């Protein structure tokens, strides 16, 4: 890290009453209680965050005002060691017992009716899950947004590859101090361990030196996250909310799928054309900034809170319950909002496109082809991974890419980025479900990385990302490795005249940790090792892309609903 500027604490909310809630070890957590105006007992909504419950950029003061306006008490709390709370900052380490102790305090208050809903985004979506995991009987509902319970497999890593930029930035900005920081990094520093010099927090049972090397399935991640307990999938009614451009999208959907399989309580899914900060995909790739634009702020709160309030009122006993007509609501980028009984939606089919014309794959943005036919003659394309000239991340704002979704052609012009482009269709194509890329590859590196992207290419040539994912592969120089790369899910409408494009590279820095060819420790090494990769196309064993799509893309979206699953007559 080069520099870091502390973020001033927010101003306490005048309408909220402050408390210091004692934990079992004597540490007191700073808590604010927001109550509706009527003198009665209320269900409570618990929000526990490290990001400063009073800071306007968290939107929690606005959110609390809307929830209390709906007749719900709101309890916001700075987690242990952060902002105005006592203790030592320690991500994940004590959230389960601290949640129990806070719930005990809430249910003992004279305004509490004994029921609690837990709500949160990102890390405080995780703390909401920790409140479910603690098993307290007061918890009757959960809103899980833009997060995951799979700490090792989906938060710290993606497909086995360490999320270098997001994790280093998050650890430094959130856990290096009681105050939050705005860090600036020199990503050219070597060894990479220098990037974490400022982080003094205790990260539970997995040392920082092992965050990049501990297996995603290492049991220590689970021990660190939930104190060895089950997260509680399906235990309480849950609203799972993801954005197609959120970096934890796959983890959020995995939680929803797991909860659906084990559910003893209703489970709902909302998926929108948004990123980690609820910015919205627009036609020109630029979303208005709701942190600086008051009109955009109100629109974002309307969009993101309406279904949440409806869900909480239903499951905390403040509104007539009953099974909603639809358990899934999803938004198509460019295609409106829809509702369904499952995801992928009924009628979705698998569409396979083959990567062909391998020799042209390194010739620039157009590259090779995406075709419904495999092509009869197998061919291969090769490229070099140069650790001194890594493929750069096209946008280092991994939390808010939709503020200005970049044109990918800056990366696609590189000789170490392979591209395959489809033909323009006269009809729209509605993608609705998971996307997978199957790549037969070889590498001279014992352990290497692939980074792939699916892009939407406009008639003018602009190439914008729909999905991306890394992949950790093993190679021996000669034998073909068949990589099955899960890119995630999307609800994306490819407009007439647009084309799909696949990118394949060996790095995306600093978004993902560059590989060391399996020979040295990634935090301590000063010199990375290059490698040569080959990709096979054509014939029965060639590379292909699998899309999930709706066959009749001309069917209009369902009517807007007025809450989770509730819909008007126009179905």
N, C-alpha and C positions, 0 to 999 in steps of 0.2 A: 504494500500500500504506500502511496506517495503522501497523501494528505487526507484529513478527515475534519469536517466541521460539525460540531454538536448542534442538534436540533433543539431549539428552546422548547421547554414544556408548554403545553397548551394551558389555557385559562380555565380554572374550574367552572363548571356549568352552574349558574346561579340557581336554577330550578332544582338542582340535585342536592341531596344531603350527603355529606362525606362521612365515612367511617373508616376505622382501621380494624379490619377483621382478623382476629388471632387464629393462627394455625396451631396444630398440635405441638409443634416445637417452639412456640412462643413468637415466631416471626409474624408480623402484622402486615396484611396486604391492604393497600389503599383502595377503597371501594366507594362508588357513588350510587345512590339509590334515586331513581326517577319514578315518581308516582303519578298516576292519573289524578285529576282534581276531586273526584267523588270520594267521600269517606266510607270506604268499605274494604273488604279483603279482595286481593287480586292474585291471579297467576303471575308468576315472575318469568322474565326472560334473562338468562345469565349469559354475559359476554365477558370473557377473560382474555386480555390481550397484552402483548409486550410493546405495542406501538403507540402508547399514550392515549388513554380513553378520552382525554379532553382535547386532543389536538384536532383542529378542523379538518386536516387532510385525512384523518381516519374516517371521517363522516359519522362517527359514533354519536356526537351530540345531535345531529340531524336525525339519525336513525332512532335514537331514544325518544325524541319528540314525537315522531310518527307512531312509534309503538305505544307510548303512553296515551296518545290521542285515540288509539283504538281500544283503550281500556286495559292495557297490560302494564304491570310494573316492570321496570328495567333495572338490572343490577350490572354495572360495568366495573371492571376490576383490572388494575395493573398487576401482571403476574409477578411472582417472586423475583426480587432483585432489579426490577425495572421501574423507571420513572419515580413515582412517589411511594412504592412498596419497599418494605425492608427485605433483607436477605441478600443472597449472592445470585447473580444471573446464571442460570443453568438450563439451557434448552432441553425440553422434554423431561428432565430428571424428576421433578416433584409434582407434575400437573395432576396426576391421579389423586394422591392424598390431599392436595390443596383444593381440588374440586370438591371432594367429599366434605371437607371442613367448611367450605364456603356454603355448600348446600345445607348443611346443618344450621349454619347461622341464618340463612334466608328463611328456612321453614320455622324458625323460632321467632320471627319478627311479627309484630301485631298486625301488620298490613297483609301478610302472606296467607293465601288460602291453602298452602301446602303443596301446590303443583308448580313445576318449573319446566320451561322449555330452554334448551341450550342452542345458541346461535353463533355462527362465526365463519369468517373467510380465512383462507390460508392458514397461518400458524394458529390463529384463534378459532379456526374451524377444527384444527387438531385438538385444542383445549376443550372444545365442545364434545368431541369424541371421548376425551379423557373423562369428562363428567359422566358420560354413559358407561364407560368402562369401570368406573368406581362402583357402580351398582347401587347407587342411592335410590330409594324407592320414590323420591319426589320427582325424578326426571320422567316426564311424560311425552316429550317430543324433542326432535333434533333437527336443526337446519345446518347442513354441511355444505359449504360453498367453496369451490376452488381450492380443494385440499385433498389429502389422502391419508389413510391410516397406515399405508405401506411405506414406512420411513426409509428403510434401506433400499427397497426396490423401485419406488416411484418418486420419492422426494429428493433424496440425496443422489440417486442414480437414475438413468433412463436406459432401459434395455442393457443394463450392465455397465454403462459408461458414466463416469462421474460428471455431474453438472458443475464444472469448474466455476464459471462466471457467476451464476446465480447463487451457489452455495458460499463462495468466498465473499461476495457482496453482502449476502444476508447475514452471515456470521459476523462480519465486521460492522455492518450498519446497526445490527440489533443486539449483538451479544458481546461487544467489546467494551461496553460502558453501561452505567445506569441510564444515561441519556441515549437516545438514538443518534446515529451519526450519518453524515452524508460523505461517504468516502470517495476518493479518486485513486485509481489504480494505475500503476505502471506494469502492464501485462508482459513487458519484455524482461522483467526481473527473473533471474535464475540464481539459485533454485526456486521453484514455485513456492516452497515453504515460507519464503519471505513475505508472501502475500497475506499470511495469517499472523504476522508478528504482533499485530495490535489486539488480537482476540485473546482475552484473559478469562473468559467464562469457562466453567467446567461443563463439557458436553456429555454428561452422563457416563455410561460405561464404555463408550467407543471413543478413544482418544482422537484428537484432531489429526494427528499424524497418520491415522488409519482410515479416515473418512474416504479417501480416494482409493483405498486398497481392500478394505473389508468387503467381503462378498455381500451382494444385496440380500442374500438369504441368511446371512449370519444372525444367529439367535440374539446376539447382543443388541441389534437394532430394536427388536421387539421388547427386550428387557428395558432398554432406555426409554422407549416410547410409552409403554403402558404398564410399566412396573411388573411385567411378566403376565399380565391379565389379557383376556380376549377383549378386543375393542367393543364388542357388543353389536355386531352387524345383525339387523333385523329385530333387535330387542324392543325398540320403541318406534312409533311412527316417525319416519325420516323423510325430509325433503332434500334430495341430492341435487346440487346445482353446479353445472360446469359450463365453461365457454370453449368454443371450438379452438380459440387461439390461446387458451390458458396452458401454461407449460405443465401443469399437473392434471390435465384432462384425462389421460389414460388411467391414472390412479383413482380419480373421482369416479369414473365409470366402472372401474373394477370393484370399488366399494359398493356401488349400487347393485351390480350384478351379484356380488356375494350376498348382500343383504336380501335381495329378491329370492335367492335360493334357500336361505335359512329363515325367512321372515316369519315371525310370529305377529308382526304388526305391519300396517300398510307402508309401502315404500313408493316414493314418487321421484320422478326425474324431470329436471328442466335443463335443456341445453340450448345456449344462445350463441349468436355470432359475436362474441365478445372475448376480451383477453382477461388477464389476471386482475386488472383494476376496473373492469366493467366498461372499458372503452368499446365502441361499436365499429364493426367493419363497414366502411362506406365505399361508394363506387370509385372514388379517387384515392382510396387507401389512407385517408386522413380523418381521424375522429376529433371532434371538438374536445378540449381538455376540461373536464368537469371540475377540476381543482382550481381553475382560474376563470371559468365561464359560468356565471350563476344560472343562466338558462339551461345549459347542458347539465349542470348539477341537479337541478330540479327534475329534468327529464330522466336522468339516470336513476334518481331515487324512486321516482314513480315506477320505472320499468323493473327495478330490482326488488322493491319492497312490497308491491301489491300482492304477488303470490305468497310471499313469506308471511305477511300479516294474516292473510286468509287461512293459510295452513296452521299457523299458531293458534288462531282463534278457534278453529275446528277441533284441534287436538288438545287444547288446554281447557276445553269445556265452555268457551265463551260464544260459540256459535253452533247451531245444529250440525251434528256430524252426519255421517253417512258416506258410503263409498262413492267417490267421484266417478264420472263417466270415463275419464281417461287418466291413466297413471303416468303418461309421458307427454310432455310438451316440448317441442323442439322448434328451433328457428333455422330456416334456410337462409344462408347468405345470398341476398338478392331474390329470395323466393317467398318471404313472409313467414308467419308463424303457423304451426300445425300442431295437432294433437293426435295421439295414438294410444293403443292399449299396450304396446311393447316397443322395444328398440332392438334392432332396426325395425322400421314400421312394417306392418303387414303388406305383403306384395313385393317387398324389396328382393332384388335378384343380384347375383354375382356376375360381374362383367370382367372379362380377362382381356388385357391388352399386352401384347408381346413387345419386348425391346428388340429392335432389329437395326440393321445397317450399322454394325458396331464400328466399322472403320471411320465413320463420320462423327462418332460420338465426342471426340475431342476437338472438333473443328469450329467450335463457337457455340453461341446460344441455341441455334437450331439443331445442331448435332445429328444424332441418328433418329430413328423413327419409333413411334408407338403404333402398333398395328394389330388388328383383330386376328391376323394370320401370323403364325410363328416364323414363316420363311423356311425354306428347305435346307439351306446349307449353314451349318454352324460356323460362327466366326467369333473372334475375341477382340477386345479392345484393352489396351494396357495403359497404365498411367503411373507416375512416380509420386511418392509421398516424400516431400522435402521438409524436414522438421525446422529448417531455417527459413522456410517460406510457406507457412501454414495458410490454408484457406481461411480468410477472415470471416467472422460472423457479419452478415450484412447489416445487422441492427443489434447493438449492445443493450437496447432497452428491452430485455427479455420479459420484464413485467408488463410493459405497456407497448407492445409492437404496433398496435392499431392506431396510436397517435400519428404514425407515419410509416405504414407498411412499405418496406423498400422494394425497389426494382431489383430483381435477382440477377439481371444481366451482368452486373459488375462481377459477380462470382462465376457466372456461366461462360464468360469469355476466357477463363483461365484454362490452360492445357491440362491441369490436374483435376478438372471438374468435367465429368462426362454428362452429356445431356441427350435425351430422347424425347422427341416432340410428336404429338399426334396431329391429325388433320382437323380442320375446322368443320363443325357440323352446322347444318341448316336449322337444327332443332335444339332446344335446351336439353341439358342432361342434369338431372337432379341426383346428386350423390347423397346418400342417406344411410350411413353405417360405417363399419370398419374398412380400412384400406391396408393392404399388405403388399409388400414387394418381395419377390423371390429372386435371389441373385446367386447364380453359380460363380464363385470367385476363387482366386488363389492369391496368396501373398507370400513374399519372402520373409515377412515378419512372423515370429512365432506367435505373437499376440498383436493384432492390429484392430483398427477401427474403420467402420464405414459410417458416413453421414449421408442420408438420402432426404430429398425433398420432393414433394408433389406441388406443382405450380400451375396457376391459371394464366395463360398467355393471351393478352388482349389483342384485337386486330392491329393496333399500332405497334405491337412488339413488347409492350411492358409485361414483365413476368413477375407475378406476386405469389408468394408462398400460400398454400392451403394447409399443408401438414409437413412436419419434418421429424426425423428420428435418427438416433445413432444406433450402432450395432457393434458389439464386441465379437471379434472372430479370431479363430485360430488357423494358422496357415503353416504349410511346410514347403512352399515354393512350387510344388508340382501338382499335388492332389487338389481336386476341386472341392471347395467347401460350399454347401448349399445353404445360403443364409436366408432365413425366413424373417423378414423385418416388419414388425408391426408398427405402422405409422400413427395409429390412433384412429379415432372416428371423426366424421365430419358430416355436416348438413349443408353442403355447398352446391349452388346452382351454377353450372357452366353455361353461360349464355350463348346463343347462336353467334357464330363467327369467332368464338374463343376456342383455344386449344389447351390440352393438358400437356404438361412437360414433367419429366422425371430428371432429377439431378442425382449424381452419385459422386462422392468425394471421400477422402480419407481423413479429413479434419474439418473442424468448424470452431475456430479459436477466437475468443476465449470462452465461448458457450460451453464447449466440452473439453475435458482434459485431453491433451495430445498423448497418443500412446508412446510407450518407450520400447516397443517391440518385444516386451516381456523380459527385458534383460536388466533393467535398473528400477529403483524406486522412483515413482513419478514426482514425489515432493522434493527429493534430495538431489536428483540428477541435474547436472549442468549441461549435458549434451544428449539430445535425442538422436535416434537412429532412423535413417531413411529406409524406404522399402519400395518394392515394385509390386503392383497389383494387376491382375487380369480379370476380365468379366466376360462370360460366355453368353452369346445370343444365338437364336436360330435353332431349328430342329426341335426334337422332343424335350431336350434338357435345357433349353435356353431360358434366359431371364424373362420374367413376366410380372405385370402389375395386376392385382385383383382389387376391383372396386365394388362397393355395394351401392346400387342405384335403384331408383323407382322407375319401372318401365314406362309408365304413362306420366311423363313430366308435364303434361298440359293440364292435369287436374288441378283446379285452384286450391289454395290452402284452406284449411278449416277456418271457421269464423273465430275471431278473438274470444278468449275465455275471460271471465271476470274473477278468476282465482285458479288455484290448482285443480285442474280437471273439470271445472264447471264451465259449461258452454251453452250458448244460446241455441235457438232452433235451427240455425243454418249449418247443419253438419253434412 
